[in-house]
Amino acid sequence: MDRKTLNRLGLAAAILLVPGGFILGATLAAQRYRKQHAEGEAVTEEDEAAEGDTRPAA
């Protein structure tokens, strides 16, 4: 395959796959929030910050 064909294939893959990833991510996030809401746990900004912080506490 030549470079032009590979570039077109890459662009087509990005156009087709990226929106699906956004939809999947949004679906999983919504499911998580619904589950926590059903359990009676409120998600706060501190909870969100704690999930993203993997560093040990100093």
mmCIF file of the N, C-alpha and C atoms, coordinates in Angstrom:
data_MODEL
# 
_entry.id   MODEL 
# 
loop_
_atom_site.group_PDB 
_atom_site.id 
_atom_site.type_symbol 
_atom_site.label_atom_id 
_atom_site.label_alt_id 
_atom_site.label_comp_id 
_atom_site.label_asym_id 
_atom_site.label_entity_id 
_atom_site.label_seq_id 
_atom_site.pdbx_PDB_ins_code 
_atom_site.Cartn_x 
_atom_site.Cartn_y 
_atom_site.Cartn_z 
_atom_site.occupancy 
_atom_site.B_iso_or_equiv 
_atom_site.pdbx_formal_charge 
_atom_site.auth_seq_id 
_atom_site.auth_comp_id 
_atom_site.auth_asym_id 
_atom_site.auth_atom_id 
_atom_site.pdbx_PDB_model_num 
ATOM 1   N N  . MET A 1 1  ? 0.843   -1.184 0.000  1.00 0.00 ? 1  MET A N  1 
ATOM 2   C CA . MET A 1 1  ? 0.000   0.000  0.000  1.00 0.00 ? 1  MET A CA 1 
ATOM 3   C C  . MET A 1 1  ? 0.881   1.238  0.000  1.00 0.00 ? 1  MET A C  1 
ATOM 4   N N  . ASP A 1 2  ? 0.421   2.242  -0.671 1.00 0.00 ? 2  ASP A N  1 
ATOM 5   C CA . ASP A 1 2  ? 1.195   3.472  -0.685 1.00 0.00 ? 2  ASP A CA 1 
ATOM 6   C C  . ASP A 1 2  ? 0.750   4.388  0.465  1.00 0.00 ? 2  ASP A C  1 
ATOM 7   N N  . ARG A 1 3  ? 1.495   5.435  0.663  1.00 0.00 ? 3  ARG A N  1 
ATOM 8   C CA . ARG A 1 3  ? 1.275   6.347  1.781  1.00 0.00 ? 3  ARG A CA 1 
ATOM 9   C C  . ARG A 1 3  ? -0.104  7.012  1.718  1.00 0.00 ? 3  ARG A C  1 
ATOM 10  N N  . LYS A 1 4  ? -0.541  7.379  0.519  1.00 0.00 ? 4  LYS A N  1 
ATOM 11  C CA . LYS A 1 4  ? -1.835  8.052  0.370  1.00 0.00 ? 4  LYS A CA 1 
ATOM 12  C C  . LYS A 1 4  ? -2.976  7.132  0.818  1.00 0.00 ? 4  LYS A C  1 
ATOM 13  N N  . THR A 1 5  ? -2.894  5.868  0.470  1.00 0.00 ? 5  THR A N  1 
ATOM 14  C CA . THR A 1 5  ? -3.923  4.902  0.872  1.00 0.00 ? 5  THR A CA 1 
ATOM 15  C C  . THR A 1 5  ? -3.931  4.723  2.384  1.00 0.00 ? 5  THR A C  1 
ATOM 16  N N  . LEU A 1 6  ? -2.756  4.633  2.980  1.00 0.00 ? 6  LEU A N  1 
ATOM 17  C CA . LEU A 1 6  ? -2.674  4.472  4.434  1.00 0.00 ? 6  LEU A CA 1 
ATOM 18  C C  . LEU A 1 6  ? -3.231  5.703  5.150  1.00 0.00 ? 6  LEU A C  1 
ATOM 19  N N  . ASN A 1 7  ? -2.951  6.881  4.630  1.00 0.00 ? 7  ASN A N  1 
ATOM 20  C CA . ASN A 1 7  ? -3.492  8.103  5.234  1.00 0.00 ? 7  ASN A CA 1 
ATOM 21  C C  . ASN A 1 7  ? -5.014  8.117  5.169  1.00 0.00 ? 7  ASN A C  1 
ATOM 22  N N  . ARG A 1 8  ? -5.559  7.700  4.039  1.00 0.00 ? 8  ARG A N  1 
ATOM 23  C CA . ARG A 1 8  ? -7.017  7.654  3.909  1.00 0.00 ? 8  ARG A CA 1 
ATOM 24  C C  . ARG A 1 8  ? -7.631  6.628  4.847  1.00 0.00 ? 8  ARG A C  1 
ATOM 25  N N  . LEU A 1 9  ? -6.984  5.479  4.993  1.00 0.00 ? 9  LEU A N  1 
ATOM 26  C CA . LEU A 1 9  ? -7.475  4.458  5.920  1.00 0.00 ? 9  LEU A CA 1 
ATOM 27  C C  . LEU A 1 9  ? -7.429  4.960  7.370  1.00 0.00 ? 9  LEU A C  1 
ATOM 28  N N  . GLY A 1 10 ? -6.362  5.652  7.708  1.00 0.00 ? 10 GLY A N  1 
ATOM 29  C CA . GLY A 1 10 ? -6.237  6.204  9.058  1.00 0.00 ? 10 GLY A CA 1 
ATOM 30  C C  . GLY A 1 10 ? -7.307  7.242  9.340  1.00 0.00 ? 10 GLY A C  1 
ATOM 31  N N  . LEU A 1 11 ? -7.567  8.100  8.379  1.00 0.00 ? 11 LEU A N  1 
ATOM 32  C CA . LEU A 1 11 ? -8.600  9.120  8.536  1.00 0.00 ? 11 LEU A CA 1 
ATOM 33  C C  . LEU A 1 11 ? -9.977  8.467  8.658  1.00 0.00 ? 11 LEU A C  1 
ATOM 34  N N  . ALA A 1 12 ? -10.252 7.481  7.836  1.00 0.00 ? 12 ALA A N  1 
ATOM 35  C CA . ALA A 1 12 ? -11.543 6.783  7.901  1.00 0.00 ? 12 ALA A CA 1 
ATOM 36  C C  . ALA A 1 12 ? -11.711 6.099  9.253  1.00 0.00 ? 12 ALA A C  1 
ATOM 37  N N  . ALA A 1 13 ? -10.650 5.472  9.757  1.00 0.00 ? 13 ALA A N  1 
ATOM 38  C CA . ALA A 1 13 ? -10.727 4.811  11.057 1.00 0.00 ? 13 ALA A CA 1 
ATOM 39  C C  . ALA A 1 13 ? -11.003 5.819  12.165 1.00 0.00 ? 13 ALA A C  1 
ATOM 40  N N  . ALA A 1 14 ? -10.338 6.964  12.117 1.00 0.00 ? 14 ALA A N  1 
ATOM 41  C CA . ALA A 1 14 ? -10.555 7.995  13.138 1.00 0.00 ? 14 ALA A CA 1 
ATOM 42  C C  . ALA A 1 14 ? -11.987 8.516  13.089 1.00 0.00 ? 14 ALA A C  1 
ATOM 43  N N  . ILE A 1 15 ? -12.481 8.755  11.898 1.00 0.00 ? 15 ILE A N  1 
ATOM 44  C CA . ILE A 1 15 ? -13.842 9.276  11.750 1.00 0.00 ? 15 ILE A CA 1 
ATOM 45  C C  . ILE A 1 15 ? -14.866 8.267  12.271 1.00 0.00 ? 15 ILE A C  1 
ATOM 46  N N  . LEU A 1 16 ? -14.618 6.988  12.044 1.00 0.00 ? 16 LEU A N  1 
ATOM 47  C CA . LEU A 1 16 ? -15.582 5.971  12.445 1.00 0.00 ? 16 LEU A CA 1 
ATOM 48  C C  . LEU A 1 16 ? -15.445 5.542  13.910 1.00 0.00 ? 16 LEU A C  1 
ATOM 49  N N  . LEU A 1 17 ? -14.236 5.508  14.449 1.00 0.00 ? 17 LEU A N  1 
ATOM 50  C CA . LEU A 1 17 ? -14.013 4.944  15.780 1.00 0.00 ? 17 LEU A CA 1 
ATOM 51  C C  . LEU A 1 17 ? -14.069 5.956  16.919 1.00 0.00 ? 17 LEU A C  1 
ATOM 52  N N  . VAL A 1 18 ? -13.619 7.181  16.695 1.00 0.00 ? 18 VAL A N  1 
ATOM 53  C CA . VAL A 1 18 ? -13.554 8.170  17.773 1.00 0.00 ? 18 VAL A CA 1 
ATOM 54  C C  . VAL A 1 18 ? -14.934 8.497  18.335 1.00 0.00 ? 18 VAL A C  1 
ATOM 55  N N  . PRO A 1 19 ? -15.945 8.774  17.512 1.00 0.00 ? 19 PRO A N  1 
ATOM 56  C CA . PRO A 1 19 ? -17.270 9.051  18.095 1.00 0.00 ? 19 PRO A CA 1 
ATOM 57  C C  . PRO A 1 19 ? -17.812 7.881  18.919 1.00 0.00 ? 19 PRO A C  1 
ATOM 58  N N  . GLY A 1 20 ? -17.523 6.670  18.502 1.00 0.00 ? 20 GLY A N  1 
ATOM 59  C CA . GLY A 1 20 ? -17.954 5.505  19.269 1.00 0.00 ? 20 GLY A CA 1 
ATOM 60  C C  . GLY A 1 20 ? -17.300 5.466  20.640 1.00 0.00 ? 20 GLY A C  1 
ATOM 61  N N  . GLY A 1 21 ? -16.046 5.880  20.712 1.00 0.00 ? 21 GLY A N  1 
ATOM 62  C CA . GLY A 1 21 ? -15.353 5.938  21.993 1.00 0.00 ? 21 GLY A CA 1 
ATOM 63  C C  . GLY A 1 21 ? -15.962 6.975  22.920 1.00 0.00 ? 21 GLY A C  1 
ATOM 64  N N  . PHE A 1 22 ? -16.350 8.124  22.355 1.00 0.00 ? 22 PHE A N  1 
ATOM 65  C CA . PHE A 1 22 ? -17.008 9.154  23.157 1.00 0.00 ? 22 PHE A CA 1 
ATOM 66  C C  . PHE A 1 22 ? -18.360 8.655  23.675 1.00 0.00 ? 22 PHE A C  1 
ATOM 67  N N  . ILE A 1 23 ? -19.099 7.984  22.815 1.00 0.00 ? 23 ILE A N  1 
ATOM 68  C CA . ILE A 1 23 ? -20.409 7.477  23.216 1.00 0.00 ? 23 ILE A CA 1 
ATOM 69  C C  . ILE A 1 23 ? -20.253 6.412  24.297 1.00 0.00 ? 23 ILE A C  1 
ATOM 70  N N  . LEU A 1 24 ? -19.292 5.511  24.123 1.00 0.00 ? 24 LEU A N  1 
ATOM 71  C CA . LEU A 1 24 ? -19.050 4.468  25.124 1.00 0.00 ? 24 LEU A CA 1 
ATOM 72  C C  . LEU A 1 24 ? -18.642 5.087  26.458 1.00 0.00 ? 24 LEU A C  1 
ATOM 73  N N  . GLY A 1 25 ? -17.745 6.060  26.427 1.00 0.00 ? 25 GLY A N  1 
ATOM 74  C CA . GLY A 1 25 ? -17.307 6.716  27.660 1.00 0.00 ? 25 GLY A CA 1 
ATOM 75  C C  . GLY A 1 25 ? -18.448 7.422  28.373 1.00 0.00 ? 25 GLY A C  1 
ATOM 76  N N  . ALA A 1 26 ? -19.274 8.122  27.610 1.00 0.00 ? 26 ALA A N  1 
ATOM 77  C CA . ALA A 1 26 ? -20.413 8.822  28.206 1.00 0.00 ? 26 ALA A CA 1 
ATOM 78  C C  . ALA A 1 26 ? -21.409 7.830  28.801 1.00 0.00 ? 26 ALA A C  1 
ATOM 79  N N  . THR A 1 27 ? -21.611 6.727  28.118 1.00 0.00 ? 27 THR A N  1 
ATOM 80  C CA . THR A 1 27 ? -22.537 5.704  28.613 1.00 0.00 ? 27 THR A CA 1 
ATOM 81  C C  . THR A 1 27 ? -22.028 5.100  29.917 1.00 0.00 ? 27 THR A C  1 
ATOM 82  N N  . LEU A 1 28 ? -20.743 4.794  29.967 1.00 0.00 ? 28 LEU A N  1 
ATOM 83  C CA . LEU A 1 28 ? -20.179 4.219  31.190 1.00 0.00 ? 28 LEU A CA 1 
ATOM 84  C C  . LEU A 1 28 ? -20.217 5.211  32.349 1.00 0.00 ? 28 LEU A C  1 
ATOM 85  N N  . ALA A 1 29 ? -19.934 6.484  32.066 1.00 0.00 ? 29 ALA A N  1 
ATOM 86  C CA . ALA A 1 29 ? -19.993 7.498  33.118 1.00 0.00 ? 29 ALA A CA 1 
ATOM 87  C C  . ALA A 1 29 ? -21.416 7.667  33.636 1.00 0.00 ? 29 ALA A C  1 
ATOM 88  N N  . ALA A 1 30 ? -22.389 7.702  32.729 1.00 0.00 ? 30 ALA A N  1 
ATOM 89  C CA . ALA A 1 30 ? -23.790 7.845  33.144 1.00 0.00 ? 30 ALA A CA 1 
ATOM 90  C C  . ALA A 1 30 ? -24.232 6.648  33.975 1.00 0.00 ? 30 ALA A C  1 
ATOM 91  N N  . GLN A 1 31 ? -23.810 5.463  33.578 1.00 0.00 ? 31 GLN A N  1 
ATOM 92  C CA . GLN A 1 31 ? -24.165 4.253  34.321 1.00 0.00 ? 31 GLN A CA 1 
ATOM 93  C C  . GLN A 1 31 ? -23.574 4.319  35.733 1.00 0.00 ? 31 GLN A C  1 
ATOM 94  N N  . ARG A 1 32 ? -22.356 4.782  35.844 1.00 0.00 ? 32 ARG A N  1 
ATOM 95  C CA . ARG A 1 32 ? -21.692 4.890  37.152 1.00 0.00 ? 32 ARG A CA 1 
ATOM 96  C C  . ARG A 1 32 ? -22.434 5.868  38.056 1.00 0.00 ? 32 ARG A C  1 
ATOM 97  N N  . TYR A 1 33 ? -22.805 7.024  37.509 1.00 0.00 ? 33 TYR A N  1 
ATOM 98  C CA . TYR A 1 33 ? -23.507 8.017  38.311 1.00 0.00 ? 33 TYR A CA 1 
ATOM 99  C C  . TYR A 1 33 ? -24.896 7.527  38.713 1.00 0.00 ? 33 TYR A C  1 
ATOM 100 N N  . ARG A 1 34 ? -25.588 6.840  37.809 1.00 0.00 ? 34 ARG A N  1 
ATOM 101 C CA . ARG A 1 34 ? -26.909 6.300  38.147 1.00 0.00 ? 34 ARG A CA 1 
ATOM 102 C C  . ARG A 1 34 ? -26.803 5.262  39.259 1.00 0.00 ? 34 ARG A C  1 
ATOM 103 N N  . LYS A 1 35 ? -25.777 4.421  39.180 1.00 0.00 ? 35 LYS A N  1 
ATOM 104 C CA . LYS A 1 35 ? -25.587 3.389  40.200 1.00 0.00 ? 35 LYS A CA 1 
ATOM 105 C C  . LYS A 1 35 ? -25.309 4.028  41.560 1.00 0.00 ? 35 LYS A C  1 
ATOM 106 N N  . GLN A 1 36 ? -24.451 5.031  41.589 1.00 0.00 ? 36 GLN A N  1 
ATOM 107 C CA . GLN A 1 36 ? -24.143 5.687  42.859 1.00 0.00 ? 36 GLN A CA 1 
ATOM 108 C C  . GLN A 1 36 ? -25.355 6.425  43.403 1.00 0.00 ? 36 GLN A C  1 
ATOM 109 N N  . HIS A 1 37 ? -26.122 7.029  42.517 1.00 0.00 ? 37 HIS A N  1 
ATOM 110 C CA . HIS A 1 37 ? -27.314 7.745  42.957 1.00 0.00 ? 37 HIS A CA 1 
ATOM 111 C C  . HIS A 1 37 ? -28.339 6.766  43.536 1.00 0.00 ? 37 HIS A C  1 
ATOM 112 N N  . ALA A 1 38 ? -28.455 5.603  42.925 1.00 0.00 ? 38 ALA A N  1 
ATOM 113 C CA . ALA A 1 38 ? -29.391 4.591  43.417 1.00 0.00 ? 38 ALA A CA 1 
ATOM 114 C C  . ALA A 1 38 ? -28.967 4.060  44.788 1.00 0.00 ? 38 ALA A C  1 
ATOM 115 N N  . GLU A 1 39 ? -27.669 4.024  45.033 1.00 0.00 ? 39 GLU A N  1 
ATOM 116 C CA . GLU A 1 39 ? -27.158 3.556  46.324 1.00 0.00 ? 39 GLU A CA 1 
ATOM 117 C C  . GLU A 1 39 ? -27.210 4.647  47.377 1.00 0.00 ? 39 GLU A C  1 
ATOM 118 N N  . GLY A 1 40 ? -27.562 5.862  46.974 1.00 0.00 ? 40 GLY A N  1 
ATOM 119 C CA . GLY A 1 40 ? -27.684 6.955  47.923 1.00 0.00 ? 40 GLY A CA 1 
ATOM 120 C C  . GLY A 1 40 ? -26.388 7.702  48.172 1.00 0.00 ? 40 GLY A C  1 
ATOM 121 N N  . GLU A 1 41 ? -25.368 7.427  47.394 1.00 0.00 ? 41 GLU A N  1 
ATOM 122 C CA . GLU A 1 41 ? -24.098 8.122  47.561 1.00 0.00 ? 41 GLU A CA 1 
ATOM 123 C C  . GLU A 1 41 ? -24.058 9.321  46.623 1.00 0.00 ? 41 GLU A C  1 
ATOM 124 N N  . ALA A 1 42 ? -23.741 10.445 47.171 1.00 0.00 ? 42 ALA A N  1 
ATOM 125 C CA . ALA A 1 42 ? -23.594 11.639 46.338 1.00 0.00 ? 42 ALA A CA 1 
ATOM 126 C C  . ALA A 1 42 ? -22.144 11.735 45.891 1.00 0.00 ? 42 ALA A C  1 
ATOM 127 N N  . VAL A 1 43 ? -21.942 12.055 44.638 1.00 0.00 ? 43 VAL A N  1 
ATOM 128 C CA . VAL A 1 43 ? -20.599 12.227 44.107 1.00 0.00 ? 43 VAL A CA 1 
ATOM 129 C C  . VAL A 1 43 ? -20.247 13.695 44.213 1.00 0.00 ? 43 VAL A C  1 
ATOM 130 N N  . THR A 1 44 ? -19.172 13.987 44.914 1.00 0.00 ? 44 THR A N  1 
ATOM 131 C CA . THR A 1 44 ? -18.742 15.369 45.076 1.00 0.00 ? 44 THR A CA 1 
ATOM 132 C C  . THR A 1 44 ? -17.507 15.618 44.237 1.00 0.00 ? 44 THR A C  1 
ATOM 133 N N  . GLU A 1 45 ? -17.130 16.883 44.150 1.00 0.00 ? 45 GLU A N  1 
ATOM 134 C CA . GLU A 1 45 ? -15.918 17.227 43.410 1.00 0.00 ? 45 GLU A CA 1 
ATOM 135 C C  . GLU A 1 45 ? -14.692 16.613 44.078 1.00 0.00 ? 45 GLU A C  1 
ATOM 136 N N  . GLU A 1 46 ? -14.716 16.484 45.397 1.00 0.00 ? 46 GLU A N  1 
ATOM 137 C CA . GLU A 1 46 ? -13.595 15.869 46.105 1.00 0.00 ? 46 GLU A CA 1 
ATOM 138 C C  . GLU A 1 46 ? -13.453 14.402 45.717 1.00 0.00 ? 46 GLU A C  1 
ATOM 139 N N  . ASP A 1 47 ? -14.578 13.717 45.539 1.00 0.00 ? 47 ASP A N  1 
ATOM 140 C CA . ASP A 1 47 ? -14.534 12.320 45.096 1.00 0.00 ? 47 ASP A CA 1 
ATOM 141 C C  . ASP A 1 47 ? -13.907 12.229 43.721 1.00 0.00 ? 47 ASP A C  1 
ATOM 142 N N  . GLU A 1 48 ? -14.311 13.130 42.847 1.00 0.00 ? 48 GLU A N  1 
ATOM 143 C CA . GLU A 1 48 ? -13.775 13.124 41.487 1.00 0.00 ? 48 GLU A CA 1 
ATOM 144 C C  . GLU A 1 48 ? -12.266 13.393 41.520 1.00 0.00 ? 48 GLU A C  1 
ATOM 145 N N  . ALA A 1 49 ? -11.828 14.326 42.343 1.00 0.00 ? 49 ALA A N  1 
ATOM 146 C CA . ALA A 1 49 ? -10.407 14.650 42.435 1.00 0.00 ? 49 ALA A CA 1 
ATOM 147 C C  . ALA A 1 49 ? -9.622  13.471 43.008 1.00 0.00 ? 49 ALA A C  1 
ATOM 148 N N  . ALA A 1 50 ? -10.203 12.786 43.976 1.00 0.00 ? 50 ALA A N  1 
ATOM 149 C CA . ALA A 1 50 ? -9.521  11.653 44.603 1.00 0.00 ? 50 ALA A CA 1 
ATOM 150 C C  . ALA A 1 50 ? -9.340  10.498 43.634 1.00 0.00 ? 50 ALA A C  1 
ATOM 151 N N  . GLU A 1 51 ? -10.291 10.306 42.725 1.00 0.00 ? 51 GLU A N  1 
ATOM 152 C CA . GLU A 1 51 ? -10.168 9.219  41.756 1.00 0.00 ? 51 GLU A CA 1 
ATOM 153 C C  . GLU A 1 51 ? -9.019  9.449  40.781 1.00 0.00 ? 51 GLU A C  1 
ATOM 154 N N  . GLY A 1 52 ? -8.798  10.691 40.417 1.00 0.00 ? 52 GLY A N  1 
ATOM 155 C CA . GLY A 1 52 ? -7.764  10.992 39.449 1.00 0.00 ? 52 GLY A CA 1 
ATOM 156 C C  . GLY A 1 52 ? -6.383  11.094 40.063 1.00 0.00 ? 52 GLY A C  1 
ATOM 157 N N  . ASP A 1 53 ? -6.307  11.221 41.388 1.00 0.00 ? 53 ASP A N  1 
ATOM 158 C CA . ASP A 1 53 ? -5.030  11.413 42.062 1.00 0.00 ? 53 ASP A CA 1 
ATOM 159 C C  . ASP A 1 53 ? -4.491  10.061 42.518 1.00 0.00 ? 53 ASP A C  1 
ATOM 160 N N  . THR A 1 54 ? -3.426  9.603  41.856 1.00 0.00 ? 54 THR A N  1 
ATOM 161 C CA . THR A 1 54 ? -2.852  8.311  42.211 1.00 0.00 ? 54 THR A CA 1 
ATOM 162 C C  . THR A 1 54 ? -1.570  8.454  43.021 1.00 0.00 ? 54 THR A C  1 
ATOM 163 N N  . ARG A 1 55 ? -1.196  9.675  43.327 1.00 0.00 ? 55 ARG A N  1 
ATOM 164 C CA . ARG A 1 55 ? 0.027   9.898  44.116 1.00 0.00 ? 55 ARG A CA 1 
ATOM 165 C C  . ARG A 1 55 ? -0.200  9.562  45.569 1.00 0.00 ? 55 ARG A C  1 
ATOM 166 N N  . PRO A 1 56 ? 0.798   9.055  46.254 1.00 0.00 ? 56 PRO A N  1 
ATOM 167 C CA . PRO A 1 56 ? 0.623   8.784  47.689 1.00 0.00 ? 56 PRO A CA 1 
ATOM 168 C C  . PRO A 1 56 ? 0.503   10.090 48.470 1.00 0.00 ? 56 PRO A C  1 
ATOM 169 N N  . ALA A 1 57 ? -0.257  10.039 49.565 1.00 0.00 ? 57 ALA A N  1 
ATOM 170 C CA . ALA A 1 57 ? -0.435  11.233 50.399 1.00 0.00 ? 57 ALA A CA 1 
ATOM 171 C C  . ALA A 1 57 ? 0.893   11.574 51.084 1.00 0.00 ? 57 ALA A C  1 
ATOM 172 N N  . ALA A 1 58 ? 1.207   12.854 51.103 1.00 0.00 ? 58 ALA A N  1 
ATOM 173 C CA . ALA A 1 58 ? 2.459   13.297 51.708 1.00 0.00 ? 58 ALA A CA 1 
ATOM 174 C C  . ALA A 1 58 ? 2.268   13.681 53.151 1.00 0.00 ? 58 ALA A C  1 
# 
